[in-house]
Amino acid sequence: MNLVEFIGSIAAFFTTIAFVPQVIQTWKSKHARDLSLGMFSMFTIGVLLWLVYGLLIESWPIVIANIITAGLAGTILYFKLRFG
C-alpha cells in the first residue's frame, strides 16, 4: 500500500466510524426527531454514489468504507423513519 492509499484508508476509517455513536445513541434512545431526514436521505444517496464510483475505479478503500458507511447511514435513516 502506498502513502496515498494509506492516507485514504485512514480517512475512510475515521469518517466511517464517525456514524457509530449516532447509531448507538439513536438505537438506545429510540428518539430521532432532531435528526434531519433530508440530510440523511441526501447523505445516503451520496454514499451509494461514492460506492459506485469506488467500484468503477476499483479503489477498495473507497468501496469498503462506503459499504460500511451506507449501512450505518441507512440504519440512521431507518431509525429516523421509524422513531421520527
ABEGO torsion letter per residue (X at the ends): XBAAAAAAAAAAAAAAAAAAAAAAAAAAAGBAAABBAAAAAAAAAAAAAAAAAAAAAGBAAAAAAAAAAAAAAAAAAAAAAAAX
